[in-house]
Amino acid sequence: MQMIHEIAQFLHDNDVAELGTSLFYGQMPGITQSLTILVRDTGGTKPNTDIKEIESPTFQIFIRSKNYNMGKEKLTTIRNLLQNSSYVGRWSHWSQ
């Protein structure tokens, strides 16, 4: 299973949003709800040529919302959920 699919499923399982309705991975749908979440892979960091077995994939969370504050609140919820989860150790991630 792709990392971004696993992350989207994790968010769905934690009641952040409904996968396939307001939560997507890979590509943002053309028609969206009032709040739409996208998990997108970003290619990862530069490979370490000395240790080929270690990969460092990265991802981004995009929020499309008609209400700025609602979108920002949802993004904060997602960030806190990912940062405070023991499951997140499976992925390399970066957040501001």
KEFI-71957 format. One line per 10 residues: number of its first residue (from 1); their letters; for each residue x negated, y, z negated of C-alpha. Coordinates in Angstrom, 3 decimals. Layout:
NUM) A) X/Y/Z ~ ...
REM end
This chain:
1) MQMIHEIAQF) 0.000/0.000/0.000 ~ -1.293/3.463/0.870 ~ -2.358/5.708/-1.993 ~ 0.152/8.405/-1.037 ~ 2.972/5.847/-0.974 ~ 1.933/4.611/-4.426 ~ 1.930/8.179/-5.757 ~ 5.340/8.913/-4.228 ~ 6.696/5.691/-5.728 ~ 5.170/6.637/-9.105
11) LHDNDVAELG) 6.931/10.018/-8.977 ~ 10.195/8.329/-7.984 ~ 9.861/5.762/-10.800 ~ 9.380/8.649/-13.253 ~ 12.583/10.388/-12.078 ~ 10.835/13.346/-10.443 ~ 12.815/12.993/-7.206 ~ 14.567/10.457/-4.999 ~ 12.180/8.807/-2.539 ~ 13.427/9.299/1.015
21) TSLFYGQMPG) 15.905/12.029/0.006 ~ 13.883/14.842/-1.564 ~ 10.525/13.059/-1.977 ~ 8.424/12.032/1.015 ~ 4.884/10.967/1.810 ~ 2.755/11.502/4.894 ~ 4.864/14.017/6.774 ~ 7.446/16.637/5.783 ~ 10.814/15.961/7.390 ~ 12.238/18.623/9.710
31) ITQSLTILVR) 15.449/19.037/7.737 ~ 14.963/19.354/4.006 ~ 16.971/19.638/0.822 ~ 16.939/22.787/-1.313 ~ 13.878/21.203/-2.991 ~ 11.606/18.865/-1.037 ~ 8.383/17.261/-2.245 ~ 5.673/15.876/0.035 ~ 2.672/13.763/-0.978 ~ -0.009/14.048/1.698
41) DTGGTKPNTD) -3.462/12.518/1.929 ~ -6.314/14.880/2.693 ~ -9.067/12.541/3.832 ~ -11.172/12.391/0.701 ~ -14.514/13.774/-0.278 ~ -17.810/13.325/1.524 ~ -18.840/9.659/1.282 ~ -21.783/8.671/-0.878 ~ -23.993/6.786/1.552 ~ -25.915/5.180/-1.340
51) IKEIESPTFQ) -22.824/3.540/-2.853 ~ -20.569/2.422/-0.003 ~ -18.123/0.557/-2.267 ~ -16.868/3.755/-3.931 ~ -14.226/5.772/-2.140 ~ -12.910/9.129/-3.294 ~ -9.576/9.699/-1.580 ~ -7.739/12.946/-2.232 ~ -4.147/14.039/-1.900 ~ -1.994/17.138/-2.074
61) IFIRSKNYNM) 1.501/17.744/-3.347 ~ 3.580/20.177/-1.305 ~ 6.826/21.672/-2.585 ~ 9.343/23.321/-0.284 ~ 12.002/25.129/-2.280 ~ 14.566/27.848/-1.649 ~ 13.859/29.075/-5.186 ~ 10.229/29.915/-6.004 ~ 10.552/29.384/-9.768 ~ 12.291/26.021/-9.330
71) GKEKLTTIRN) 9.526/24.864/-6.972 ~ 6.760/26.044/-9.289 ~ 8.433/24.336/-12.269 ~ 8.710/21.049/-10.343 ~ 5.060/21.248/-9.294 ~ 4.010/21.837/-12.906 ~ 6.072/18.822/-13.969 ~ 4.360/16.662/-11.332 ~ 0.882/17.890/-12.244 ~ 1.475/17.206/-15.940
81) LLQNSSYVGR) 2.900/13.771/-15.197 ~ -0.095/12.800/-13.044 ~ -2.705/14.244/-15.395 ~ -1.197/12.607/-18.483 ~ -0.668/9.204/-16.910 ~ -2.921/6.221/-17.446 ~ -1.910/5.154/-13.931 ~ -3.635/8.159/-12.359 ~ -7.011/6.528/-13.008 ~ -6.406/4.541/-9.834
91) WSHWSQ) -6.784/7.698/-7.757 ~ -9.300/10.454/-7.516 ~ -7.461/13.724/-7.664 ~ -8.113/17.403/-7.941 ~ -5.749/20.049/-9.202 ~ -6.079/23.732/-9.860
REM end
